[in-house]
Amino acid sequence: MHRIKAYTAGGLAHPLCEDPGRIGRCDRCGTVFVDTSRNGRRRFCSARCANSTHVADHRKRRRLR
């Protein structure tokens, strides 16, 4: 159990110390994630959260017409 905790702590410390700007929080659900995209501009933790947000925005725009 101690080994698992040590590996987890090391795995979390590496991206945080290397580039703290790569740690983000999902715009939809609030989950914390490591941004692995090339440009570092990721807004969502998963494709599911991104799709849900974009579909809701699309439906909202269609209702306003």
N, CA, C and O atoms as CSV, one atom per row, in Angstrom:
chain,resi,resn,atom,element,x,y,z
A,1,MET,N,N,0.823,-1.200,0.000
A,1,MET,CA,C,0.000,0.000,0.000
A,1,MET,C,C,0.867,1.263,0.000
A,1,MET,O,O,0.531,2.246,-0.660
A,2,HIS,N,N,1.978,1.237,0.737
A,2,HIS,CA,C,2.859,2.408,0.789
A,2,HIS,C,C,3.473,2.695,-0.575
A,2,HIS,O,O,3.670,3.849,-0.955
A,3,ARG,N,N,3.770,1.622,-1.305
A,3,ARG,CA,C,4.369,1.782,-2.634
A,3,ARG,C,C,3.385,2.455,-3.592
A,3,ARG,O,O,3.774,3.311,-4.387
A,4,ILE,N,N,2.118,2.069,-3.515
A,4,ILE,CA,C,1.093,2.665,-4.377
A,4,ILE,C,C,0.959,4.149,-4.067
A,4,ILE,O,O,0.868,4.967,-4.982
A,5,LYS,N,N,0.946,4.502,-2.794
A,5,LYS,CA,C,0.852,5.909,-2.411
A,5,LYS,C,C,2.057,6.702,-2.899
A,5,LYS,O,O,1.915,7.835,-3.357
A,6,ALA,N,N,3.238,6.110,-2.801
A,6,ALA,CA,C,4.454,6.792,-3.239
A,6,ALA,C,C,4.445,7.019,-4.748
A,6,ALA,O,O,4.779,8.111,-5.208
A,7,TYR,N,N,4.066,6.002,-5.524
A,7,TYR,CA,C,4.011,6.148,-6.981
A,7,TYR,C,C,2.948,7.180,-7.394
A,7,TYR,O,O,3.157,7.960,-8.323
A,8,THR,N,N,1.820,7.170,-6.697
A,8,THR,CA,C,0.762,8.134,-6.997
A,8,THR,C,C,1.221,9.555,-6.703
A,8,THR,O,O,1.003,10.464,-7.505
A,9,ALA,N,N,1.856,9.744,-5.556
A,9,ALA,CA,C,2.354,11.077,-5.196
A,9,ALA,C,C,3.411,11.547,-6.187
A,9,ALA,O,O,3.411,12.712,-6.583
A,10,GLY,N,N,4.306,10.660,-6.591
A,10,GLY,CA,C,5.328,11.017,-7.574
A,10,GLY,C,C,4.729,11.348,-8.927
A,10,GLY,O,O,5.160,12.285,-9.600
A,11,GLY,N,N,3.723,10.564,-9.322
A,11,GLY,CA,C,3.058,10.813,-10.602
A,11,GLY,C,C,2.318,12.134,-10.624
A,11,GLY,O,O,2.270,12.799,-11.659
A,12,LEU,N,N,1.742,12.526,-9.500
A,12,LEU,CA,C,1.047,13.809,-9.437
A,12,LEU,C,C,2.017,14.977,-9.307
A,12,LEU,O,O,1.759,16.059,-9.833
A,13,ALA,N,N,3.114,14.768,-8.620
A,13,ALA,CA,C,4.084,15.841,-8.408
A,13,ALA,C,C,4.822,16.201,-9.698
A,13,ALA,O,O,5.165,17.364,-9.908
A,14,HIS,N,N,5.064,15.229,-10.551
A,14,HIS,CA,C,5.838,15.485,-11.772
A,14,HIS,C,C,5.187,16.544,-12.665
A,14,HIS,O,O,5.843,17.543,-12.962
A,15,PRO,N,N,3.942,16.385,-13.109
A,15,PRO,CA,C,3.363,17.434,-13.976
A,15,PRO,C,C,3.132,18.748,-13.234
A,15,PRO,O,O,3.214,19.821,-13.833
A,16,LEU,N,N,2.847,18.670,-11.950
A,16,LEU,CA,C,2.601,19.881,-11.177
A,16,LEU,C,C,3.861,20.730,-11.053
A,16,LEU,O,O,3.799,21.955,-11.153
A,17,CYS,N,N,5.002,20.085,-10.835
A,17,CYS,CA,C,6.262,20.818,-10.701
A,17,CYS,C,C,6.820,21.239,-12.057
A,17,CYS,O,O,7.427,22.303,-12.179
A,18,GLU,N,N,6.616,20.407,-13.069
A,18,GLU,CA,C,7.155,20.694,-14.400
A,18,GLU,C,C,6.465,21.893,-15.032
A,18,GLU,O,O,7.134,22.791,-15.543
A,19,ASP,N,N,5.141,21.919,-15.005
A,19,ASP,CA,C,4.382,23.027,-15.583
A,19,ASP,C,C,3.029,23.123,-14.887
A,19,ASP,O,O,2.068,22.486,-15.319
A,20,PRO,N,N,2.940,23.905,-13.823
A,20,PRO,CA,C,1.687,23.978,-13.067
A,20,PRO,C,C,0.509,24.544,-13.869
A,20,PRO,O,O,-0.645,24.363,-13.480
A,21,GLY,N,N,0.788,25.213,-14.963
A,21,GLY,CA,C,-0.275,25.729,-15.812
A,21,GLY,C,C,-1.028,24.642,-16.550
A,21,GLY,O,O,-2.084,24.904,-17.126
A,22,ARG,N,N,-0.510,23.437,-16.542
A,22,ARG,CA,C,-1.147,22.309,-17.228
A,22,ARG,C,C,-2.192,21.601,-16.375
A,22,ARG,O,O,-2.863,20.685,-16.851
A,23,ILE,N,N,-2.335,22.011,-15.136
A,23,ILE,CA,C,-3.377,21.449,-14.283
A,23,ILE,C,C,-4.623,22.304,-14.485
A,23,ILE,O,O,-4.580,23.523,-14.318
A,24,GLY,N,N,-5.730,21.661,-14.847
A,24,GLY,CA,C,-6.946,22.415,-15.128
A,24,GLY,C,C,-8.156,21.854,-14.416
A,24,GLY,O,O,-8.103,20.777,-13.823
A,25,ARG,N,N,-9.233,22.586,-14.481
A,25,ARG,CA,C,-10.499,22.156,-13.903
A,25,ARG,C,C,-11.544,22.211,-15.006
A,25,ARG,O,O,-11.662,23.209,-15.717
A,26,CYS,N,N,-12.293,21.138,-15.138
A,26,CYS,CA,C,-13.308,21.011,-16.181
A,26,CYS,C,C,-14.356,22.108,-16.038
A,26,CYS,O,O,-14.845,22.366,-14.938
A,27,ASP,N,N,-14.699,22.753,-17.155
A,27,ASP,CA,C,-15.716,23.808,-17.163
A,27,ASP,C,C,-17.103,23.266,-16.837
A,27,ASP,O,O,-17.956,24.009,-16.350
A,28,ARG,N,N,-17.337,21.993,-17.096
A,28,ARG,CA,C,-18.674,21.422,-16.896
A,28,ARG,C,C,-18.851,20.771,-15.537
A,28,ARG,O,O,-19.794,21.093,-14.814
A,29,CYS,N,N,-17.945,19.845,-15.178
A,29,CYS,CA,C,-18.170,19.057,-13.964
A,29,CYS,C,C,-17.217,19.402,-12.825
A,29,CYS,O,O,-17.430,18.962,-11.695
A,30,GLY,N,N,-16.184,20.172,-13.095
A,30,GLY,CA,C,-15.268,20.588,-12.040
A,30,GLY,C,C,-14.169,19.601,-11.721
A,30,GLY,O,O,-13.405,19.828,-10.783
A,31,THR,N,N,-14.059,18.516,-12.463
A,31,THR,CA,C,-13.006,17.531,-12.238
A,31,THR,C,C,-11.649,18.142,-12.583
A,31,THR,O,O,-11.514,18.849,-13.581
A,32,VAL,N,N,-10.657,17.867,-11.757
A,32,VAL,CA,C,-9.303,18.354,-12.002
A,32,VAL,C,C,-8.608,17.369,-12.938
A,32,VAL,O,O,-8.724,16.156,-12.761
A,33,PHE,N,N,-7.882,17.888,-13.936
A,33,PHE,CA,C,-7.200,17.034,-14.907
A,33,PHE,C,C,-5.860,17.645,-15.295
A,33,PHE,O,O,-5.605,18.823,-15.045
A,34,VAL,N,N,-5.006,16.826,-15.909
A,34,VAL,CA,C,-3.725,17.301,-16.443
A,34,VAL,C,C,-3.920,17.530,-17.935
A,34,VAL,O,O,-4.304,16.613,-18.662
A,35,ASP,N,N,-3.661,18.732,-18.388
A,35,ASP,CA,C,-3.821,19.104,-19.797
A,35,ASP,C,C,-2.637,18.580,-20.593
A,35,ASP,O,O,-1.517,19.071,-20.449
A,36,THR,N,N,-2.887,17.581,-21.433
A,36,THR,CA,C,-1.830,16.985,-22.242
A,36,THR,C,C,-1.886,17.439,-23.699
A,36,THR,O,O,-1.177,16.896,-24.546
A,37,SER,N,N,-2.718,18.425,-23.992
A,37,SER,CA,C,-2.820,18.901,-25.368
A,37,SER,C,C,-1.564,19.674,-25.760
A,37,SER,O,O,-0.812,20.128,-24.897
A,38,ARG,N,N,-1.344,19.819,-27.052
A,38,ARG,CA,C,-0.140,20.510,-27.533
A,38,ARG,C,C,-0.083,21.968,-27.098
A,38,ARG,O,O,0.957,22.447,-26.646
A,39,ASN,N,N,-1.197,22.669,-27.235
A,39,ASN,CA,C,-1.182,24.102,-26.956
A,39,ASN,C,C,-1.586,24.451,-25.526
A,39,ASN,O,O,-1.530,25.620,-25.145
A,40,GLY,N,N,-1.991,23.461,-24.726
A,40,GLY,CA,C,-2.308,23.703,-23.325
A,40,GLY,C,C,-3.574,24.511,-23.099
A,40,GLY,O,O,-3.655,25.267,-22.131
A,41,ARG,N,N,-4.567,24.366,-23.976
A,41,ARG,CA,C,-5.789,25.171,-23.864
A,41,ARG,C,C,-7.029,24.308,-23.631
A,41,ARG,O,O,-8.143,24.734,-23.935
A,42,ARG,N,N,-6.851,23.120,-23.104
A,42,ARG,CA,C,-7.963,22.207,-22.877
A,42,ARG,C,C,-8.902,22.759,-21.805
A,42,ARG,O,O,-8.440,23.299,-20.800
A,43,ARG,N,N,-10.213,22.629,-22.007
A,43,ARG,CA,C,-11.211,23.177,-21.074
A,43,ARG,C,C,-12.009,22.094,-20.365
A,43,ARG,O,O,-12.621,22.358,-19.330
A,44,PHE,N,N,-12.012,20.880,-20.905
A,44,PHE,CA,C,-12.851,19.820,-20.373
A,44,PHE,C,C,-12.021,18.598,-20.001
A,44,PHE,O,O,-10.954,18.360,-20.567
A,45,CYS,N,N,-12.529,17.821,-19.035
A,45,CYS,CA,C,-11.808,16.637,-18.578
A,45,CYS,C,C,-11.934,15.484,-19.565
A,45,CYS,O,O,-11.065,14.613,-19.612
A,46,SER,N,N,-13.001,15.469,-20.350
A,46,SER,CA,C,-13.237,14.364,-21.280
A,46,SER,C,C,-14.052,14.852,-22.473
A,46,SER,O,O,-14.613,15.947,-22.469
A,47,ALA,N,N,-14.095,14.000,-23.490
A,47,ALA,CA,C,-14.907,14.313,-24.670
A,47,ALA,C,C,-16.387,14.341,-24.299
A,47,ALA,O,O,-17.157,15.098,-24.891
A,48,ARG,N,N,-16.788,13.538,-23.344
A,48,ARG,CA,C,-18.191,13.507,-22.917
A,48,ARG,C,C,-18.626,14.864,-22.355
A,48,ARG,O,O,-19.695,15.364,-22.704
A,49,CYS,N,N,-17.803,15.460,-21.491
A,49,CYS,CA,C,-18.146,16.776,-20.938
A,49,CYS,C,C,-18.154,17.844,-22.035
A,49,CYS,O,O,-19.032,18.708,-22.058
A,50,ALA,N,N,-17.190,17.785,-22.932
A,50,ALA,CA,C,-17.136,18.757,-24.027
A,50,ALA,C,C,-18.371,18.631,-24.913
A,50,ALA,O,O,-18.988,19.637,-25.262
A,51,ASN,N,N,-18.732,17.416,-25.276
A,51,ASN,CA,C,-19.901,17.205,-26.135
A,51,ASN,C,C,-21.180,17.672,-25.459
A,51,ASN,O,O,-22.017,18.314,-26.093
A,52,SER,N,N,-21.339,17.357,-24.183
A,52,SER,CA,C,-22.549,17.776,-23.468
A,52,SER,C,C,-22.697,19.290,-23.463
A,52,SER,O,O,-23.789,19.816,-23.675
A,53,THR,N,N,-21.594,19.983,-23.220
A,53,THR,CA,C,-21.618,21.443,-23.200
A,53,THR,C,C,-21.928,22.011,-24.575
A,53,THR,O,O,-22.735,22.931,-24.703
A,54,HIS,N,N,-21.292,21.468,-25.595
A,54,HIS,CA,C,-21.511,21.983,-26.949
A,54,HIS,C,C,-22.921,21.688,-27.456
A,54,HIS,O,O,-23.509,22.508,-28.161
A,55,VAL,N,N,-23.463,20.532,-27.107
A,55,VAL,CA,C,-24.835,20.210,-27.504
A,55,VAL,C,C,-25.816,21.152,-26.797
A,55,VAL,O,O,-26.756,21.649,-27.417
A,56,ALA,N,N,-25.598,21.395,-25.511
A,56,ALA,CA,C,-26.468,22.317,-24.772
A,56,ALA,C,C,-26.410,23.719,-25.371
A,56,ALA,O,O,-27.442,24.376,-25.501
A,57,ASP,N,N,-25.216,24.184,-25.737
A,57,ASP,CA,C,-25.076,25.500,-26.372
A,57,ASP,C,C,-25.807,25.544,-27.709
A,57,ASP,O,O,-26.468,26.530,-28.033
A,58,HIS,N,N,-25.683,24.467,-28.482
A,58,HIS,CA,C,-26.349,24.397,-29.786
A,58,HIS,C,C,-27.871,24.457,-29.620
A,58,HIS,O,O,-28.555,25.186,-30.337
A,59,ARG,N,N,-28.387,23.680,-28.664
A,59,ARG,CA,C,-29.838,23.673,-28.436
A,59,ARG,C,C,-30.332,25.024,-27.946
A,59,ARG,O,O,-31.431,25.451,-28.300
A,60,LYS,N,N,-29.544,25.683,-27.152
A,60,LYS,CA,C,-29.910,27.007,-26.654
A,60,LYS,C,C,-29.982,28.020,-27.806
A,60,LYS,O,O,-30.904,28.832,-27.871
A,61,ARG,N,N,-29.001,27.962,-28.710
A,61,ARG,CA,C,-29.014,28.858,-29.883
A,61,ARG,C,C,-30.206,28.596,-30.772
A,61,ARG,O,O,-30.803,29.533,-31.303
A,62,ARG,N,N,-30.566,27.324,-30.944
A,62,ARG,CA,C,-31.708,26.991,-31.808
A,62,ARG,C,C,-33.016,27.446,-31.204
A,62,ARG,O,O,-33.933,27.810,-31.940
A,63,ARG,N,N,-33.134,27.438,-29.879
A,63,ARG,CA,C,-34.347,27.896,-29.198
A,63,ARG,C,C,-34.537,29.393,-29.351
A,63,ARG,O,O,-35.669,29.875,-29.381
A,64,LEU,N,N,-33.447,30.130,-29.447
A,64,LEU,CA,C,-33.508,31.593,-29.521
A,64,LEU,C,C,-33.960,32.094,-30.893
A,64,LEU,O,O,-34.299,33.269,-31.034
A,65,ARG,N,N,-33.971,31.252,-31.872
A,65,ARG,CA,C,-34.356,31.687,-33.222
A,65,ARG,C,C,-35.823,31.937,-33.347
A,65,ARG,O,O,-36.297,32.307,-34.421
